[in-house]
Amino acid sequence: MRKIILSYGWAGNLVFIGITIIIAITPIPITIPTLVAGSLYGVILGTLLSLSGVMIGSWIGYWLARLVGRRITFKLLGRHSFIIEKHLSNAGFWATCTAKLMPGLPYWPVNYGAGALAIKQSDFIFASFLASIPGQASLVTLGAFAVKPSVFHGVVLIIAWTAVLISTWISYRHWRATNFDTKKPEKTE
């Protein structure tokens, strides 16, 4: 992937974003281009380019699901459909943010699930952006660290992973509070 991108010279940045967009709308792990971004561009530019591709790909996945509809989207999500429906029911900003921050849960089912469940586009985009920053920064830094180990990369990596953990905890607490507040009390007779 590095050789392909570098062969395009200055247009390699656009090629990288295009590849990332395509990967973001498929089940292929977004981790691969994110690590490559760090090894090619370093921490700052790599994070910006990776985040750009992830956000555009996330938005496309969201709209593909909106256009296709809930039933077909959840059939396509397969084994991911249960967890997406569970976490994005009564959804909004905090549910999307929490699902995007969850370790091990790929972005693509969250993107498609948010679109299929008709989460407000503004909530989806803002939550996706905030949730993607620490994860993308940490993986880009890991890619940069693999190519050029340094104290700077190590410190940024520790800070980024700490931000991921803290953000996940904060988002989960807000989501649980919001989810609890939106549940209607059961009728007793």
C-alpha positions as CSV (number, residue, x, y, z in Angstrom):
1,M,0.0,0.0,0.0
2,R,2.9,2.4,0.8
3,K,4.5,1.8,-2.6
4,I,1.2,2.4,-4.5
5,I,0.6,5.7,-2.6
6,L,4.1,6.9,-3.0
7,S,4.1,6.2,-6.7
8,Y,1.5,9.0,-7.2
9,G,3.8,11.7,-5.9
10,W,1.9,14.8,-4.5
11,A,-1.4,13.2,-5.5
12,G,-0.7,10.3,-3.2
13,N,-2.5,12.2,-0.4
14,L,-5.7,12.1,-2.5
15,V,-5.1,8.4,-3.4
16,F,-4.7,7.6,0.3
17,I,-7.9,9.4,1.2
18,G,-9.7,7.5,-1.6
19,I,-8.4,4.1,-0.5
20,T,-9.4,4.9,3.1
21,I,-12.9,6.0,2.0
22,I,-13.4,2.7,0.1
23,I,-12.1,0.6,3.0
24,A,-14.3,2.6,5.5
25,I,-17.5,1.5,3.6
26,T,-16.4,-2.2,3.6
27,P,-15.8,-4.8,6.3
28,I,-12.0,-4.5,5.7
29,P,-10.5,-3.1,9.0
30,I,-9.8,0.6,8.8
31,T,-6.7,-0.2,11.0
32,I,-4.7,-1.1,7.9
33,P,-4.7,2.3,6.1
34,T,-4.5,4.1,9.5
35,L,-1.2,2.4,10.3
36,V,0.0,3.1,6.8
37,A,-0.8,6.8,7.3
38,G,1.5,7.0,10.3
39,S,4.3,5.2,8.5
40,L,3.9,7.5,5.4
41,Y,3.0,10.9,6.7
42,G,3.8,11.0,10.4
43,V,1.5,11.8,13.3
44,I,-0.1,15.1,12.4
45,L,-0.6,14.8,8.6
46,G,-1.3,11.1,8.9
47,T,-4.1,11.7,11.4
48,L,-5.6,14.5,9.3
49,L,-5.6,12.4,6.1
50,S,-6.8,9.2,7.9
51,L,-9.6,11.1,9.7
52,S,-10.7,12.7,6.4
53,G,-11.0,9.4,4.7
54,V,-12.7,7.7,7.7
55,M,-15.3,10.6,8.0
56,I,-16.1,10.6,4.3
57,G,-16.4,6.8,4.2
58,S,-18.5,6.8,7.4
59,W,-20.9,9.4,5.9
60,I,-21.2,7.4,2.6
61,G,-22.0,4.2,4.6
62,Y,-24.6,6.1,6.7
63,W,-26.3,7.3,3.5
64,L,-26.1,3.9,1.7
65,A,-28.0,2.4,4.6
66,R,-30.5,5.2,4.7
67,L,-31.2,4.6,1.0
68,V,-31.3,0.8,1.1
69,G,-33.4,0.7,4.3
70,R,-33.4,-1.0,7.7
71,R,-34.4,-4.5,6.8
72,I,-31.9,-5.0,4.0
73,T,-29.1,-3.2,5.9
74,F,-29.6,-5.4,9.0
75,K,-29.5,-8.5,6.8
76,L,-26.2,-7.4,5.3
77,L,-24.8,-6.6,8.8
78,G,-25.2,-10.3,9.7
79,R,-23.7,-11.1,13.1
80,H,-23.1,-7.4,13.8
81,S,-26.8,-6.5,13.5
82,F,-27.7,-7.6,17.0
83,I,-25.0,-5.6,18.8
84,I,-25.6,-2.5,16.5
85,E,-29.4,-2.6,17.2
86,K,-28.7,-3.1,20.9
87,H,-26.3,-0.2,21.2
88,L,-28.0,2.2,18.8
89,S,-31.6,1.8,19.9
90,N,-32.9,5.0,21.4
91,A,-29.9,6.3,19.7
92,G,-28.4,9.7,19.2
93,F,-25.1,11.4,19.7
94,W,-23.9,9.4,22.8
95,A,-24.9,6.0,21.5
96,T,-23.1,6.6,18.2
97,C,-20.1,8.0,20.0
98,T,-19.9,5.0,22.4
99,A,-20.3,2.5,19.6
100,K,-17.5,4.1,17.6
101,L,-15.2,4.2,20.6
102,M,-15.9,0.5,21.6
103,P,-12.7,-1.5,21.2
104,G,-13.0,-4.3,18.7
105,L,-16.3,-3.0,17.1
106,P,-15.5,-2.0,13.5
107,Y,-16.8,1.4,12.2
108,W,-18.7,0.1,9.2
109,P,-21.5,-1.7,11.1
110,V,-22.0,1.4,13.2
111,N,-22.1,3.6,10.1
112,Y,-24.7,1.4,8.4
113,G,-26.6,0.8,11.6
114,A,-26.9,4.5,12.3
115,G,-28.2,5.1,8.8
116,A,-30.7,2.2,9.0
117,L,-32.0,3.3,12.3
118,A,-32.4,6.9,11.0
119,I,-30.1,8.6,13.6
120,K,-30.0,12.3,12.9
121,Q,-27.2,13.0,10.4
122,S,-25.8,15.9,12.5
123,D,-25.6,13.6,15.6
124,F,-24.0,10.9,13.6
125,I,-21.4,13.2,12.0
126,F,-20.4,15.0,15.2
127,A,-20.3,11.8,17.3
128,S,-18.3,10.0,14.6
129,F,-15.8,12.9,14.3
130,L,-15.2,13.2,18.1
131,A,-15.1,9.4,18.6
132,S,-12.7,8.9,15.6
133,I,-10.0,11.4,16.6
134,P,-8.4,9.6,19.5
135,G,-8.6,6.2,17.8
136,Q,-7.2,7.4,14.5
137,A,-4.5,9.4,16.3
138,S,-3.4,6.4,18.3
139,L,-3.2,4.0,15.3
140,V,-1.5,6.6,13.1
141,T,1.1,7.2,15.9
142,L,1.6,3.4,16.2
143,G,2.3,3.3,12.5
144,A,4.8,6.2,12.8
145,F,6.4,4.5,15.9
146,A,6.8,1.3,13.9
147,V,8.8,3.1,11.2
148,K,10.7,5.5,13.4
149,P,10.6,4.6,17.1
150,S,11.1,7.7,19.3
151,V,10.2,9.1,22.7
152,F,7.9,11.6,21.0
153,H,5.9,8.8,19.3
154,G,5.8,6.8,22.5
155,V,4.5,9.7,24.5
156,V,1.9,10.6,21.8
157,L,0.8,6.9,21.7
158,I,0.3,6.8,25.5
159,I,-1.6,10.1,25.5
160,A,-3.8,8.9,22.5
161,W,-4.6,5.6,24.1
162,T,-5.4,7.3,27.4
163,A,-7.7,9.6,25.5
164,V,-9.4,6.6,23.9
165,L,-10.0,5.0,27.3
166,I,-11.2,8.2,29.0
167,S,-13.4,9.1,26.0
168,T,-15.0,5.7,26.0
169,W,-15.7,5.9,29.7
170,I,-17.2,9.4,29.5
171,S,-19.3,8.6,26.4
172,Y,-20.6,5.3,27.9
173,R,-21.7,7.1,31.1
174,H,-23.5,9.8,29.1
175,W,-25.1,7.2,26.8
176,R,-26.3,5.1,29.7
177,A,-27.7,8.1,31.5
178,T,-29.5,9.2,28.3
179,N,-30.7,5.7,27.5
180,F,-32.0,5.3,31.1
181,D,-33.8,8.7,30.9
182,T,-35.5,7.8,27.6
183,K,-36.9,4.5,28.8
184,K,-40.6,4.7,29.6
185,P,-41.6,3.3,33.0
186,E,-43.6,0.1,32.8
187,K,-47.2,0.2,33.6
188,T,-48.3,-1.6,36.7
189,E,-51.8,-2.8,37.2
